[in-house]
Amino acid sequence: MVNPMDLTGKKILVTGAASGIGSETAAQLSRLGATVVMLDISEEGLSRTMAMLEGEGHSQYVCNLKDVEGVEPLMKKIAAEQGIFHGIAHCAGIAPMRPFNMTKYENVLEVMQVNFFSFVEIVRCLTKKNFAEGGSIVAMSSIASIHGKQTKLAYSASKAAMDSAIRCMICDLAKKKIRINSLMPSWVNTRMYQIYVDRYPDTTELRDVREKQYMGVSEPIEVANTIAFLLSDATKTITGTSILMDGGISQG
Ligand SMILES: NC(=O)c1ccc[n+]([C@@H]2O[C@H](COP(=O)([O-])OP(=O)(O)OC[C@H]3O[C@@H](n4cnc5c(N)ncnc54)[C@H](O)[C@@H]3O)[C@@H](O)[C@H]2O)c1
């Protein structure tokens, strides 16, 4: 049987692989035949994900992406140990909520460091010499990139920065036959979502999600499958795109 999403023989870096979307993505990519190199701040979470992977040859690296200057030496170490990559699934991210009048420079800086600056560094460093022709990069953006919410200034700005950076990268990456895209989900049923639901069970945002996210809250496996689709050769001409995965909420 032909599987257009077959990833056999591909080596893929998954950031944020210790939980949620990143963990589910690492597991699904391994089921599709990929060798997965995982990166996260949580060693414990990485080991949990490692136990879920199919196949052999996977590895894990612990790092704090807030240390943007540490990304280049880390990528050099990973490249030296792992060789050529065929894909990146960038799922690491933080989503703190803060009222605007309490959103200081240092708060915005931290979110930009983890969600955006490190992303640019990872792509820049790994695509220099250690990426195969025909490779593909997928980054987790969010519907927050295009829809503002009162308490999400830093988060929204970091995702909008990511999406616009991707559109600036496509030309240089295309010269090496590398594609880059992002996904913009509304709420996905992970720890990030559960924390929000527990803290603010009856916000307008959650009421809207219940009423207007017509296809429901996404499950991590649905996001993982879309990432796999974009990493696979089934989508060889898709680049510079940010795909909405919002269950219809932005249209309704
Ligand atoms: N869950 C949602 O509803 C939702 C919606 C839209 C977009 N997203 C995006 O999807 C991505 C994954 O979200 P999730 O819901 O799986 O969240 P999650 O909190 O379950 O996973 C995020 C991962 O990033 C890692 N991480 C956080 N800070 C780090 C740092 N400084 N260095 C290294 N690793 C770090 C965490 O340890 C964790 O494993 C995020 O970029 C998020 O913005 C999530």
The ligand as an SDF file (V2000), in Angstrom:
LIG
                    3D

 44 48  0  0  0  0  0  0  0  0999 V2000
   -2.2480   24.0400   22.9900 N   0  0  0  0  0  0  0  0  0  0  0  0
   -2.8110   24.9500   22.2240 C   0  0  0  0  0  0  0  0  0  0  0  0
   -4.0100   25.2330   22.3320 O   0  0  0  0  0  0  0  0  0  0  0  0
   -1.9970   25.6510   21.1560 C   0  0  0  0  0  0  0  0  0  0  0  0
   -2.6810   26.4260   20.2140 C   0  0  0  0  0  0  0  0  0  0  0  0
   -1.9600   27.0890   19.2230 C   0  0  0  0  0  0  0  0  0  0  0  0
   -0.5740   26.9770   19.1870 C   0  0  0  0  0  0  0  0  0  0  0  0
    0.0690   26.2320   20.1180 N   0  0  0  0  0  0  0  0  0  0  0  0
    1.5420   26.1670   20.0400 C   0  0  0  0  0  0  0  0  0  0  0  0
    1.9550   24.8130   19.9180 O   0  0  0  0  0  0  0  0  0  0  0  0
    3.2210   24.6410   20.5460 C   0  0  0  0  0  0  0  0  0  0  0  0
    3.1420   23.4750   21.5270 C   0  0  0  0  0  0  0  0  0  0  0  0
    2.1730   23.7770   22.5160 O   0  0  0  0  0  0  0  0  0  0  0  0
    1.5890   22.6820   23.5220 P   0  0  0  0  0  0  0  0  0  0  0  0
    0.1600   22.9740   23.7030 O   0  0  0  0  0  0  0  0  0  0  0  0
    2.0290   21.3420   23.1180 O   0  0  0  0  0  0  0  0  0  0  0  0
    2.3130   23.1560   24.8730 O   0  0  0  0  0  0  0  0  0  0  0  0
    3.1270   22.3430   25.9610 P   0  0  0  0  0  0  0  0  0  0  0  0
    3.3430   23.2940   27.0970 O   0  0  0  0  0  0  0  0  0  0  0  0
    2.4720   21.0270   26.2460 O   0  0  0  0  0  0  0  0  0  0  0  0
    4.5030   22.0480   25.2080 O   0  0  0  0  0  0  0  0  0  0  0  0
    5.4840   23.0290   25.0140 C   0  0  0  0  0  0  0  0  0  0  0  0
    6.8420   22.3640   25.1190 C   0  0  0  0  0  0  0  0  0  0  0  0
    7.8480   23.3830   24.9760 O   0  0  0  0  0  0  0  0  0  0  0  0
    8.8450   23.1570   25.9640 C   0  0  0  0  0  0  0  0  0  0  0  0
    9.5010   24.4060   26.3320 N   0  0  0  0  0  0  0  0  0  0  0  0
    8.9380   25.4790   26.9360 C   0  0  0  0  0  0  0  0  0  0  0  0
    9.8600   26.3970   27.1960 N   0  0  0  0  0  0  0  0  0  0  0  0
   11.0460   25.9140   26.7380 C   0  0  0  0  0  0  0  0  0  0  0  0
   12.3750   26.4140   26.7380 C   0  0  0  0  0  0  0  0  0  0  0  0
   12.6790   27.5900   27.2950 N   0  0  0  0  0  0  0  0  0  0  0  0
   13.3480   25.6530   26.1830 N   0  0  0  0  0  0  0  0  0  0  0  0
   13.0590   24.4310   25.6490 C   0  0  0  0  0  0  0  0  0  0  0  0
   11.8170   23.8970   25.6370 N   0  0  0  0  0  0  0  0  0  0  0  0
   10.8210   24.6400   26.1830 C   0  0  0  0  0  0  0  0  0  0  0  0
    8.0630   22.6060   27.1620 C   0  0  0  0  0  0  0  0  0  0  0  0
    8.8910   21.9340   28.1000 O   0  0  0  0  0  0  0  0  0  0  0  0
    7.0600   21.7060   26.4900 C   0  0  0  0  0  0  0  0  0  0  0  0
    7.5370   20.3900   26.3430 O   0  0  0  0  0  0  0  0  0  0  0  0
    3.5610   25.9810   21.2240 C   0  0  0  0  0  0  0  0  0  0  0  0
    4.4520   26.6990   20.3890 O   0  0  0  0  0  0  0  0  0  0  0  0
    2.2270   26.6910   21.2770 C   0  0  0  0  0  0  0  0  0  0  0  0
    2.3790   28.0840   21.2460 O   0  0  0  0  0  0  0  0  0  0  0  0
   -0.6060   25.5570   21.1000 C   0  0  0  0  0  0  0  0  0  0  0  0
  1  2  1  0
  2  3  2  0
  2  4  1  0
  4  5  1  0
  4 44  2  0
  5  6  2  0
  6  7  1  0
  7  8  2  0
  8  9  1  0
  8 44  1  0
  9 10  1  0
  9 42  1  0
 10 11  1  0
 11 12  1  0
 11 40  1  0
 12 13  1  0
 13 14  1  0
 14 15  2  0
 14 16  1  0
 14 17  1  0
 17 18  1  0
 18 19  2  0
 18 20  1  0
 18 21  1  0
 21 22  1  0
 22 23  1  0
 23 24  1  0
 23 38  1  0
 24 25  1  0
 25 26  1  0
 25 36  1  0
 26 27  1  0
 26 35  1  0
 27 28  2  0
 28 29  1  0
 29 30  1  0
 29 35  2  0
 30 31  1  0
 30 32  2  0
 32 33  1  0
 33 34  2  0
 34 35  1  0
 36 37  1  0
 36 38  1  0
 38 39  1  0
 40 41  1  0
 40 42  1  0
 42 43  1  0
M  CHG  2   8   1  16  -1
M  END
$$$$
